């Protein structure tokens, strides 16, 4: 049943992230790098793994966030506006 919870959280994370990114224009840019939400989600997943935190809902949500960012056309970390 954990797989079902993970799947629902993944879809929810993807959908919520898609909605938020379409409604806002917030961008985190640092010294020529564009820090996308998929990078932040991946870093958080790495930290959770290192601290051995294995909450099914959180992992599904973060996976959905990361996949939503990677499914976009422009997911490069190099900031082209610099």
C-alpha positions, -999 to +999 in steps of 0.1 A: +000+000+000+030+023+004+034+023-034-001+036-038+005+064-013+038+072-031+021+073-065-007+096-053+019+119-036+039+119-068+010+129-090+000+155-064+035+170-063+037+172-100+002+188-104+008+213-076+042+223-089+028+227-124+001+250-111+024+271-090+051+275-117+024+285-142+010+311-118+042+327-105+073+342-121+097+337-091+132+327-102+162+320-081+193+331-099+228+331-084+260+342-102+251+329-136+233+298-124+195+293-125+185+272-095+153+254-106+128+237-084+139+203-096+174+210-083+161+221-049+139+190-047+169+168-056+190+184-030+163+179-004+159+143-014+197+138-010+196+153+025+166+131+034+184+100+022+216+109+042+195+115+073+176+082+067+142+099+065+120+076+044+085+091+046+065+078+016+044+109+011+074+133+013+094+112-012+065+110-036+059+147-034+095+156-039+098+131-069+067+148-084+083+182-080+116+171-096+099+153-125+078+184-132+109+205-136+127+180-157+098+176-180+100+212-191+118+224-222+143+247-204+158+230-174+194+240-178+212+254-148+231+280-168+213+313-166+210+326-202+198+361-190+232+368-174 
